[in-house]
Amino acid sequence: MSLTYLHPVAKNNNNPLAKIKLSNALYPIAIGLIVVGYLFWKDFNADVLQDIHFSWHTLFWVVLAVFCMFGRDLGYIIRIRILSNNQLSWLQAFRIIMLWEFTSAITPSAVGGTSVAIIYVHKEGISVGRSSAIVMLTSFLDEVYFIVMFPLLLLLVGRHAMFDIDPSSGVIAHSLMTFALIGYSLKLVYVLILSYGLFYNPRGLKWLLMRIFHLRFLRRWYRAAANVGSDIILSSYEIRRYGLRFWLKAGASTFLSWSSRYLVANALIMAFFSVSDQLLLFARQLVMWIMMLVMPTPGGSGFAEYIFTTYCRDLINVPFSLQVGAATLIALFWRLITYYPYLIAGVILFPRWIKRNFSRKPARTSSAEEC
């Protein structure tokens, strides 16, 4: 399968799908491998391999890490079925999530896959209005998870444990709290604005967006802002019908998905070494994902590998001289399990999905024309 595949909507520059090319999957892979390769070349100590012994213990924790990834995807699949009132089948939900994750993996973290997710949902038989509501609610629930869990974990583990790491860890290590607070503030503002639009005054929020993006230096995004405002209005009509039971189920599936995502690294470290503080490792990963919001690379590639090695190495129970090597090794395995599979899944599923939903059979030539 060629990575230079061009799909039938590529000629329509107004369609967000036209910006997705399978060749884009090569960039995050290359960036991530270059960063990991640099870390191996710069700081890797081969002595760390002496502590690695493959056994049933190793197999157990690796399998558990894979199951955590299944938990991540299962939470997403359950949630999107809940949001669609089970109108989506399990297969349809799986296909949407894989395509959505693929789009997120090849676009900057701040953009993600939400720009085309409405199309993915709509093409599975959901109306445009309900598709907008599903995608908007998905984004809203994800951000609420961060808004709630960050201060809770900060309270449980303490600020110093969360951010004070070895001074030799580099420039980024010294700015961890600044990065986290910027990312958290952006998420908080987003949730507050979206909550106002979804639950209180959707038309007022659209009017505000139109006024803001009518400014000369923002005018190029005026049409996109208008579309967002319309999506919020459509979503608001859907959301106001939901009751407490709906929100509890949607919140629980969101918690399952994101918490499973973070536990992958805990399990991987336990497979080869041990963790000095499981809860702190979990908390620091949440901070990492908040910081990835401001990273311009697709899927946070490169930054994710570097910050994991920098930020989590002191939690691996190995001598100090081996911490960087151990963390780099785990970072590689971590991304292999949590990131690259979605690139592969997208390369397989995306062309088939485009062909199924956008290919048109050529019209039959009339007998007069044939003559």
TORDO-537627 format. One record per residue (C-alpha): residue number from 1; x, y, z. Coordinates in steps of 0.05 Angstrom, whole numbers. Last residue first. Layout:
N
+------+--------+--------+--------+
: resi :     px :     py :     pz :
+------+--------+--------+--------+
:  NUM :      X :      Y :      Z :
...
+------+--------+--------+--------+
This chain:
371
+------+--------+--------+--------+
: resi :     px :     py :     pz :
+------+--------+--------+--------+
:  371 :   -445 :    107 :   -623 :
:  370 :   -428 :    100 :   -550 :
:  369 :   -459 :    168 :   -538 :
:  368 :   -525 :    145 :   -567 :
:  367 :   -522 :     80 :   -527 :
:  366 :   -516 :    120 :   -462 :
:  365 :   -452 :    116 :   -422 :
:  364 :   -462 :     90 :   -352 :
:  363 :   -443 :    138 :   -297 :
:  362 :   -377 :    123 :   -263 :
:  361 :   -385 :     90 :   -194 :
:  360 :   -371 :    140 :   -139 :
:  359 :   -318 :    132 :    -87 :
:  358 :   -329 :    175 :    -25 :
:  357 :   -353 :    130 :     31 :
:  356 :   -325 :     62 :     15 :
:  355 :   -262 :     87 :    -19 :
:  354 :   -248 :    136 :     38 :
:  353 :   -258 :     81 :     90 :
:  352 :   -213 :     33 :     52 :
:  351 :   -159 :     86 :     46 :
:  350 :   -164 :    102 :    121 :
:  349 :   -165 :     32 :    149 :
:  348 :    -96 :      4 :    133 :
:  347 :    -54 :     67 :    140 :
:  346 :    -97 :     86 :    200 :
:  345 :    -84 :     20 :    236 :
:  344 :     -9 :     27 :    225 :
:  343 :     -8 :     98 :    252 :
:  342 :    -52 :     77 :    310 :
:  341 :     -4 :     21 :    327 :
:  340 :     53 :     72 :    329 :
:  339 :     27 :    110 :    389 :
:  338 :     13 :     73 :    454 :
:  337 :     52 :      7 :    445 :
:  336 :    113 :     30 :    406 :
:  335 :    111 :     96 :    444 :
:  334 :    119 :     61 :    511 :
:  333 :    172 :     12 :    484 :
:  332 :    215 :     71 :    462 :
:  331 :    202 :    110 :    526 :
:  330 :    221 :     48 :    567 :
:  329 :    289 :     44 :    533 :
:  328 :    300 :    119 :    542 :
:  327 :    280 :    114 :    616 :
:  326 :    329 :     57 :    628 :
:  325 :    386 :     94 :    593 :
:  324 :    371 :    158 :    629 :
:  323 :    367 :    123 :    697 :
:  322 :    431 :     83 :    691 :
:  321 :    479 :    132 :    724 :
:  320 :    428 :    143 :    780 :
:  319 :    426 :     70 :    799 :
:  318 :    360 :     35 :    780 :
:  317 :    291 :     40 :    811 :
:  316 :    255 :     79 :    757 :
:  315 :    220 :    140 :    787 :
:  314 :    279 :    186 :    772 :
:  313 :    270 :    174 :    698 :
:  312 :    200 :    202 :    694 :
:  311 :    211 :    275 :    673 :
:  310 :    271 :    272 :    627 :
:  309 :    259 :    206 :    591 :
:  308 :    184 :    220 :    587 :
:  307 :    199 :    291 :    565 :
:  306 :    243 :    268 :    508 :
:  305 :    197 :    214 :    481 :
:  304 :    135 :    258 :    484 :
:  303 :    172 :    317 :    453 :
:  302 :    195 :    276 :    394 :
:  301 :    124 :    263 :    371 :
:  300 :     72 :    307 :    404 :
:  299 :     20 :    273 :    360 :
:  298 :     45 :    313 :    302 :
:  297 :     96 :    366 :    326 :
:  296 :     71 :    435 :    347 :
:  295 :     73 :    423 :    423 :
:  294 :     27 :    466 :    465 :
:  293 :    -22 :    410 :    483 :
:  292 :     37 :    364 :    498 :
:  291 :     43 :    399 :    565 :
:  290 :    -24 :    373 :    588 :
:  289 :     -4 :    303 :    565 :
:  288 :     60 :    307 :    605 :
:  287 :     23 :    331 :    667 :
:  286 :    -22 :    269 :    663 :
:  285 :     41 :    227 :    657 :
:  284 :     68 :    259 :    720 :
:  283 :      7 :    238 :    759 :
:  282 :     13 :    164 :    739 :
:  281 :     87 :    164 :    757 :
:  280 :     70 :    196 :    823 :
:  279 :     16 :    143 :    837 :
:  278 :     64 :     86 :    822 :
:  277 :    121 :    112 :    866 :
:  276 :    189 :     77 :    864 :
:  275 :    174 :     38 :    801 :
:  274 :    209 :    -27 :    784 :
:  273 :    253 :    -54 :    728 :
:  272 :    237 :    -92 :    665 :
:  271 :    163 :   -110 :    667 :
:  270 :    149 :    -60 :    723 :
:  269 :    171 :     -4 :    676 :
:  268 :    122 :    -28 :    624 :
:  267 :     64 :    -34 :    673 :
:  266 :     71 :     38 :    698 :
:  265 :     80 :     63 :    627 :
:  264 :     14 :     31 :    606 :
:  263 :    -22 :     58 :    668 :
:  262 :    -29 :    126 :    636 :
:  261 :    -73 :    103 :    578 :
:  260 :   -116 :     60 :    624 :
:  259 :   -131 :    123 :    665 :
:  258 :   -151 :    160 :    602 :
:  257 :   -199 :    107 :    576 :
:  256 :   -230 :     84 :    641 :
:  255 :   -242 :    156 :    665 :
:  254 :   -276 :    172 :    599 :
:  253 :   -319 :    109 :    604 :
:  252 :   -339 :    130 :    675 :
:  251 :   -357 :    201 :    653 :
:  250 :   -401 :    177 :    596 :
:  249 :   -437 :    129 :    642 :
:  248 :   -447 :    181 :    697 :
:  247 :   -468 :    234 :    646 :
:  246 :   -521 :    188 :    616 :
:  245 :   -548 :    169 :    684 :
:  244 :   -555 :    242 :    704 :
:  243 :   -600 :    260 :    645 :
:  242 :   -589 :    281 :    572 :
:  241 :   -639 :    323 :    534 :
:  240 :   -599 :    387 :    541 :
:  239 :   -542 :    355 :    503 :
:  238 :   -578 :    349 :    436 :
:  237 :   -601 :    421 :    430 :
:  236 :   -532 :    444 :    454 :
:  235 :   -497 :    404 :    401 :
:  234 :   -533 :    440 :    344 :
:  233 :   -516 :    508 :    374 :
:  232 :   -443 :    487 :    388 :
:  231 :   -436 :    461 :    316 :
:  230 :   -462 :    527 :    289 :
:  229 :   -410 :    565 :    330 :
:  228 :   -355 :    519 :    305 :
:  227 :   -377 :    530 :    233 :
:  226 :   -376 :    605 :    243 :
:  225 :   -306 :    600 :    273 :
:  224 :   -283 :    561 :    211 :
:  223 :   -312 :    615 :    167 :
:  222 :   -278 :    671 :    205 :
:  221 :   -209 :    637 :    206 :
:  220 :   -178 :    684 :    154 :
:  219 :   -210 :    742 :    192 :
:  218 :   -165 :    735 :    252 :
:  217 :   -116 :    792 :    236 :
:  216 :   -173 :    836 :    211 :
:  215 :   -221 :    826 :    270 :
:  214 :   -284 :    790 :    247 :
:  213 :   -258 :    730 :    286 :
:  212 :   -276 :    762 :    353 :
:  211 :   -345 :    787 :    332 :
:  210 :   -363 :    721 :    301 :
:  209 :   -340 :    683 :    362 :
:  208 :   -382 :    727 :    407 :
:  207 :   -444 :    716 :    364 :
:  206 :   -431 :    641 :    367 :
:  205 :   -426 :    645 :    442 :
:  204 :   -491 :    683 :    447 :
:  203 :   -525 :    631 :    403 :
:  202 :   -502 :    575 :    449 :
:  201 :   -525 :    609 :    514 :
:  200 :   -529 :    564 :    575 :
:  199 :   -509 :    491 :    572 :
:  198 :   -468 :    482 :    508 :
:  197 :   -443 :    553 :    499 :
:  196 :   -425 :    568 :    571 :
:  195 :   -396 :    499 :    580 :
:  194 :   -353 :    509 :    517 :
:  193 :   -326 :    575 :    545 :
:  192 :   -311 :    545 :    613 :
:  191 :   -281 :    481 :    583 :
:  190 :   -236 :    520 :    535 :
:  189 :   -212 :    567 :    590 :
:  188 :   -195 :    507 :    634 :
:  187 :   -158 :    472 :    577 :
:  186 :   -117 :    533 :    561 :
:  185 :   -102 :    544 :    634 :
:  184 :    -80 :    471 :    642 :
:  183 :    -32 :    477 :    583 :
:  182 :     -2 :    541 :    609 :
:  181 :      2 :    512 :    679 :
:  180 :     36 :    449 :    655 :
:  179 :     88 :    486 :    613 :
:  178 :    104 :    533 :    671 :
:  177 :    109 :    475 :    719 :
:  176 :    156 :    438 :    674 :
:  175 :    202 :    497 :    661 :
:  174 :    265 :    472 :    696 :
:  173 :    257 :    403 :    665 :
:  172 :    252 :    435 :    596 :
:  171 :    321 :    467 :    605 :
:  170 :    357 :    402 :    621 :
:  169 :    354 :    343 :    669 :
:  168 :    415 :    365 :    708 :
:  167 :    371 :    398 :    761 :
:  166 :    343 :    330 :    782 :
:  165 :    268 :    334 :    792 :
:  164 :    221 :    381 :    829 :
:  163 :    155 :    382 :    791 :
:  162 :    106 :    330 :    818 :
:  161 :    143 :    313 :    882 :
:  160 :    149 :    387 :    900 :
:  159 :     76 :    401 :    883 :
:  158 :     48 :    346 :    927 :
:  157 :     28 :    274 :    910 :
:  156 :    -45 :    275 :    932 :
:  155 :    -60 :    350 :    922 :
:  154 :    -27 :    351 :    853 :
:  153 :    -67 :    288 :    836 :
:  152 :   -132 :    323 :    852 :
:  151 :   -110 :    389 :    819 :
:  150 :    -95 :    351 :    754 :
:  149 :   -153 :    301 :    757 :
:  148 :   -211 :    350 :    753 :
:  147 :   -189 :    395 :    695 :
:  146 :   -157 :    336 :    660 :
:  145 :   -220 :    294 :    661 :
:  144 :   -261 :    356 :    643 :
:  143 :   -219 :    364 :    580 :
:  142 :   -234 :    293 :    557 :
:  141 :   -309 :    302 :    572 :
:  140 :   -313 :    366 :    531 :
:  139 :   -276 :    336 :    471 :
:  138 :   -323 :    277 :    470 :
:  137 :   -383 :    322 :    480 :
:  136 :   -364 :    364 :    419 :
:  135 :   -353 :    302 :    377 :
:  134 :   -420 :    272 :    397 :
:  133 :   -458 :    337 :    389 :
:  132 :   -429 :    350 :    320 :
:  131 :   -447 :    280 :    299 :
:  130 :   -518 :    291 :    327 :
:  129 :   -527 :    353 :    283 :
:  128 :   -495 :    321 :    222 :
:  127 :   -540 :    260 :    227 :
:  126 :   -508 :    194 :    245 :
:  125 :   -502 :    139 :    192 :
:  124 :   -430 :    119 :    197 :
:  123 :   -410 :    175 :    150 :
:  122 :   -432 :    225 :    203 :
:  121 :   -384 :    198 :    255 :
:  120 :   -322 :    201 :    211 :
:  119 :   -344 :    269 :    183 :
:  118 :   -352 :    297 :    254 :
:  117 :   -283 :    269 :    271 :
:  116 :   -250 :    312 :    217 :
:  115 :   -232 :    373 :    258 :
:  114 :   -232 :    331 :    321 :
:  113 :   -170 :    293 :    302 :
:  112 :   -119 :    331 :    343 :
:  111 :   -106 :    406 :    333 :
:  110 :    -66 :    423 :    396 :
:  109 :    -31 :    356 :    392 :
:  108 :     -5 :    372 :    322 :
:  107 :    -32 :    325 :    268 :
:  106 :     -9 :    255 :    247 :
:  105 :    -27 :    218 :    311 :
:  104 :    -94 :    255 :    320 :
:  103 :   -116 :    232 :    251 :
:  102 :    -97 :    161 :    268 :
:  101 :   -134 :    165 :    334 :
:  100 :   -197 :    189 :    299 :
:   99 :   -191 :    134 :    246 :
:   98 :   -183 :     81 :    301 :
:   97 :   -240 :    111 :    342 :
:   96 :   -288 :    114 :    283 :
:   95 :   -273 :     42 :    262 :
:   94 :   -283 :     15 :    332 :
:   93 :   -349 :     52 :    339 :
:   92 :   -373 :     24 :    273 :
:   91 :   -353 :    -46 :    294 :
:   90 :   -387 :    -40 :    362 :
:   89 :   -450 :    -14 :    328 :
:   88 :   -468 :     60 :    328 :
:   87 :   -540 :     76 :    347 :
:   86 :   -522 :     57 :    418 :
:   85 :   -549 :    124 :    444 :
:   84 :   -497 :    158 :    401 :
:   83 :   -461 :    187 :    462 :
:   82 :   -464 :    118 :    496 :
:   81 :   -434 :     85 :    434 :
:   80 :   -380 :    139 :    433 :
:   79 :   -365 :    124 :    506 :
:   78 :   -361 :     49 :    499 :
:   77 :   -312 :     56 :    441 :
:   76 :   -269 :    107 :    478 :
:   75 :   -266 :     64 :    540 :
:   74 :   -250 :      2 :    499 :
:   73 :   -193 :     40 :    466 :
:   72 :   -160 :     57 :    532 :
:   71 :   -176 :    -10 :    562 :
:   70 :   -144 :    -45 :    502 :
:   69 :    -82 :     -2 :    516 :
:   68 :    -85 :    -25 :    588 :
:   67 :    -89 :    -97 :    563 :
:   66 :    -24 :    -85 :    525 :
:   65 :     10 :    -60 :    588 :
:   64 :    -17 :   -121 :    625 :
:   63 :     13 :   -166 :    572 :
:   62 :     80 :   -131 :    583 :
:   61 :     72 :   -139 :    658 :
:   60 :     58 :   -214 :    655 :
:   59 :    113 :   -227 :    603 :
:   58 :    166 :   -194 :    646 :
:   57 :    146 :   -235 :    708 :
:   56 :    144 :   -298 :    665 :
:   55 :    216 :   -283 :    649 :
:   54 :    261 :   -240 :    607 :
:   53 :    319 :   -212 :    647 :
:   52 :    339 :   -139 :    643 :
:   51 :    389 :   -116 :    695 :
:   50 :    448 :   -127 :    649 :
:   49 :    415 :    -82 :    597 :
:   48 :    426 :    -21 :    641 :
:   47 :    501 :    -32 :    635 :
:   46 :    496 :     -8 :    562 :
:   45 :    493 :     63 :    586 :
:   44 :    454 :    109 :    540 :
:   43 :    467 :    183 :    548 :
:   42 :    482 :    216 :    481 :
:   41 :    473 :    161 :    429 :
:   40 :    411 :    131 :    462 :
:   39 :    381 :    200 :    471 :
:   38 :    397 :    218 :    399 :
:   37 :    365 :    153 :    374 :
:   36 :    303 :    167 :    416 :
:   35 :    297 :    237 :    386 :
:   34 :    309 :    212 :    315 :
:   33 :    260 :    154 :    325 :
:   32 :    205 :    202 :    348 :
:   31 :    216 :    251 :    291 :
:   30 :    218 :    196 :    238 :
:   29 :    155 :    162 :    264 :
:   28 :    120 :    230 :    270 :
:   27 :    138 :    247 :    198 :
:   26 :    123 :    180 :    165 :
:   25 :     49 :    182 :    182 :
:   24 :     43 :    245 :    139 :
:   23 :     52 :    200 :     78 :
:   22 :    -18 :    174 :     91 :
:   21 :    -45 :    242 :     72 :
:   20 :    -98 :    280 :    110 :
:   19 :   -108 :    352 :     88 :
:   18 :   -164 :    334 :     39 :
:   17 :   -203 :    305 :     98 :
:   16 :   -214 :    376 :    123 :
:   15 :   -257 :    390 :     61 :
:   14 :   -247 :    461 :     38 :
:   13 :   -188 :    440 :     -6 :
:   12 :   -233 :    395 :    -48 :
:   11 :   -185 :    360 :    -95 :
:   10 :   -164 :    311 :    -41 :
:    9 :   -235 :    286 :    -32 :
:    8 :   -224 :    225 :    -76 :
:    7 :   -163 :    200 :    -37 :
:    6 :    -90 :    207 :    -56 :
:    5 :    -45 :    150 :    -32 :
:    4 :     28 :    172 :    -25 :
:    3 :     38 :    120 :     30 :
:    2 :     30 :     66 :    -22 :
:    1 :      0 :      0 :      0 :
+------+--------+--------+--------+
